Amino acid sequence: MQHSRLRKARRLMTPEIADRLLESLRPTRHLLTRALADIPIGGEEYRQIDPVVQEIDGLAEILIGDVTHYHQKGHFIPVLNKGHGGG
């Protein structure tokens, strides 16, 4: 039945809602990845946190077709008063 296959492939979420959802998950994913950097690889916390990050990335791939969605808009620290301080 080709009709049922087409129904499964159809997106149920609008691009606007998908974008809002992914943006709301951005701070959570950021905190989780920061936690991963500070805990031992393979430890209990790591084994619980890592799959959550993977699932968030997988959701981005499903919703917008881009598993690297969060990698493209990385956080940055602005340089203030770049011309001051001499050096």
C-alpha positions, 0 to 999 in steps of 0.5 A, a space after each residue: 500500500 503506497 498510500 500508507 507509506 506516503 502518510 508516514 513520510 509526511 511531516 506532521 509539524 510545521 517548520 515554525 513549530 519545529 524551529 521553536 522546539 529545537 531552539 527551546 532544546 538548545 540550552 538543555 543540550 548545551 548544559 548536557 554537553 558541558 556536563 559530559 566534558 566534566 565527567 568521566 567517560 563511561 561513568 554512570 552519569 555519562 551513560 545517562 546523559 550521552 544518549 539524551 544528547 544523541 536523541 536531541 540531535 536525532 530529533 533535529 535530523 528528523 524535524 529539519 534534516 540536519 543532525 548538525 543543527 546545534 553545531 552550526 550555531 555554536 555559542 561564542 564569548 564576545 570580545 569586549 573592549 578589544 582595543 583596550 588593555 594594550 598588549 
